[in-house]
Every structure is written in structure tokens, then in C-alpha cells.
Amino acid sequence: IAEAHGISSLYMASDTSFSPRYDSSRVRSRLEWSCIMHTLKSKIIVTFTSVSLLIIVSLSILFNFSIDNIFKQYAFEQQKKQIEEIIIQVNEQYLEGTGLYDIDGLEVIGNAALQNGIIVHVQTINKEIDWDISRHKAEECKIVLQHAERNMHSRYPNFQGSYTEKRYDLTYNDNVTGYLTVGYYGPYSLDDNELMLINTLNRSLIGLGVIFLFIAIVLGVLITKNITTPITSVIQTSKKIAAGDYGTQTQESPNTKETAELIASVNAMSLALEKKEQQKKYITADVAHELRTPLNNLQSQMEAMIDKVWEPTTERLQSCYDEILRLIRIVLQLQELNRLESNFLQLEKSKFDFSELCESILYNFEIKAKQKDIRLINQLPAPAPVYGDLQCLKQCMVNLMSNAIKYTGREGTVIIRYQQVNNRILLQIQDTGEGIPNEDLPYLFERFYRVDISRSQKTGGMGIGLSITKAIVEAHGGTISVESHVNIGSTFTISLPKE
Ligand code: ADP
């Protein structure tokens, strides 16, 4: 777009010479640069995938960490419960009369505890009973402890575990009757089922992660496609515009507010460039036409006089002189516009009374207005102070007034107004003329723009007056606007800063 704008401004700047300069090397180098850069599509996909991957990996680590913590907590709780259960069971084996423990019972409890990885050792106070399962089933105990160690290392390779023992008092009616020593691989261990559950959860997590990543990539591609398709379309249009195919429109339907605005502005720019291009063609034709008519008249009249077909009477010479004046007026207007638009305008600002200025203007237009029975209404307060270049602003008012009378039919009205609004001064010329169609309003102040070419040619206009007016107003730091309705009339408003 910037490219197209760049080209358009170069193009417009060369209007006066009618030779468009197209800086192709600049365009080429920018295109080369854009090739080196990544495409928007790949950038969005890579970013989207990286962010998704990062989220999934972070969540996995967090989840993994939580699972391990939960299981660790669970293992500690389980172990505590099991030991408490063993203490209760061993206490129940106490034989009150003998002060000993039922060995068969201890054997059942010890075997059951061994299944859970706990090695039981029971001793009475006087060591009459010293039952230790590791003595009876030394090999099995070793296998159980090794199994627990293997389990823990399979899950946590750096697990710092070792054989751990804890001693508890055995009591009967609040009297210590013996001691229970439990040994296990600690500080905690996970059995086969718990380990299987953790591993299954982990595998599911990895599976879910892969599925989410896949979904994220698919979503990324879809979203990217959604975003880039209209942009690609706009790029194609811009390239066509840059190649001079003005008026090309992007047909892609937008899916976001931004792309809608982008498409709308590029389409509008394309139409504006097309209109400008047409303008330029018209300008050449118009200038040629405007110059040709008086030159043809002069040529034929002079030829007739040289060939003695016509006598060189004062009337005929006057007619030739009028044509020369017309030519001079056209050239002067073109020169004036060129001067104003080239920023050579030196304003001689002073404070003056606008109503005095308008009185003389109204006086000058009185005859023209009378010829068409147009009422000239002066709505100016006295004094109406304005700070600006008197001669330049006079020229503006003459242009607007002349148009108002030119484009207003018989028995119409032209009103001239002055208002002060905040820090600005509004100068208005309103007419009840034929008005200007809406589609022409945006181009009205462009040079050589004429709403109806045949109409303007009849009225002798070249479409320069309003461009000159606009250039003068802008040199004053002001603005000019128009409100118009066909067959109702137009109001031109000049807004100037007070000081
Ligand atoms: P021109 O010398 O052709 O009048 P201008 O720049 O003054 O050139 O005006 C440009 C065009 O704007 C005119 O050709 C005319 O069609 C239109 N225009 C300007 N003023 C009025 C108006 N008061 N009412 C209707 N049309 C107007």
C-alpha cells in the first residue's frame, strides 16, 4: 500500500510536466527486502506453534510435578496407616497370662506386611520373644527390598533411598509389653500398581500433549489462513495498482475490522488513483481544447484578413484581441495555480473589514446578477474583522461569487455571510443554484475538475477557480468545505483562524 502511495505521490507531483516518474529501482529493492523477510503466514504459524508448545510443555511439567507430589504424599500416608494397622494387630497377639505374643499370629502379620514391603521384628521387653521375619524369610525380605528400590529407581533415577527402620512401643493396658521394629525401603516407596498408575497417567499426558499440539497447529494454520488470505489479496491488488492498473478492486470478503478497513482503503485508493488518472487525461485534452478554440479563431480570422477576404476592420481586430485576451487569461490562471501550489505564495497579512471588501465585490457582480434576476443578499455584520491577505482573500470571494452566479438559474438567490465561531471566522457563500452531485464533492477542489464538462465549457470555466481558492485558504491555515444538494443549491464555507 505504502508502495502504491509512494508511486501515486510521485505520479501526482509530476502532473504539471505530464510525465510520470516511476522509481522502479526503489520498488525493486523493497520487494527484494520483503523476500528476505519471513512471510506473515510462516511467522504466525511458528509463533502460534511455539506458544502452544511452550504452554503444553509447562503444563506437562507442572502436572508431572503435582502427580509425583500427590503420590509421594499418598505413599507416606499409606505407610503410616499400614504401620498403625500392624501395631494394632501385633498388640492383639499379646497373651495376657504369659506376657508373650502368639507366634502364629505374628507370622501371619509379618507375612502380610512383607507383601507390602514392610519387614516386621517383634521383641518382648525381656527378649523372651524375639521374632524377626528377616531371620525366617531372609531371601524374600531381600527380594522385596530390592524390588522396592528398583521400582523407585525406574521412576526416579536419582532417588536417594535406603533401608529404613523405625521402632514403636507395644502396649497392653497402657504398659509397655514389647517393641515393634518395622523396616522398609524409604523414605517412601511406590508399589507396582501405584507405579503403573503414574506411568499410565504420564503416557496419557504425553498423548494429550501431542493431540493438543496437533490441534494448535491445525488451528494456527486455519487462523493464519483467515488472516493472510485477505492481506494476500490486498497485496495482489496493490501490485496491480503499482503496475498502473488503477481501479482494480479487492473482492475478498473481510473477516476482521482491520482487514475490512485495509481492503476498503486500498479499494478507495485504487478508485481515487483511477479518477486522478482520468483527470490527468482530461487535463491534457482540456488544456489543448481551451487553447485550440481561441487559436483556431485567431488563425481563421487572420488568414481571411491576409487573403483580403475580410477587411481588417476595428471590430474584427477587436475580436482577435478578445481571443488573445482569452488565451492570456487561461495562461495566467495556469501560472497562478502553479505559483500557489508550488508554495511560492507570500501572504501580506493585515487586519481588515470583510464587510467593506464584500461590498465592493457585490457591487462588481451587480450587473451580472441583474442579468439573471439573481438576488444578492448581504448578511455581514459591520465591522467584520478578518486577519489575512486582502488581495488573496478577495480573489477567493470573487471565485466563489462568480461560480455562485454562474451556476444559479434565473431569479435565484446568493447570500454572503460572516460568522465568528470559537477561534475561527467562517465566510460563507450560499446559492440556490443547480447544486453538485454527491459523487463529485470529494474532487471539487482538484484542479481542472469540472462537474459537467459541457456545462462548464459553456460557462467558460476550466475547473481552476476552486483549486486556486483552496490553495489560498490553506496558505492562511484555513479550510474550505462545501455542502451541496442537486437542484437546491450549494454553500461554500471558508474557515479561517481568527488571528
Ligand atoms: P470553473 O472555472 O469550471 O467554474 P471551478 O474550479 O471554479 O472551475 O469549479 C469547478 C466545478 O465546480 C465547476 O465546473 C462547477 O461544475 C462546480 N461548481 C463550482 N461552484 C459551483 C456552484 N456554486 N454551484 C454548482 N456547481 C459549482
Boltz pocket constraint, residues with backbone or C-beta under 6 A from the ligand:
constraints:
  - pocket:
      binder: B
      contacts: [[A, 399], [A, 400], [A, 403], [A, 404], [A, 407], [A, 408], [A, 431], [A, 433], [A, 434], [A, 435], [A, 436], [A, 444], [A, 446], [A, 449], [A, 450], [A, 451], [A, 452], [A, 456], [A, 460], [A, 461], [A, 462], [A, 463], [A, 464], [A, 465], [A, 466], [A, 467], [A, 490]]
      max_distance: 6.0
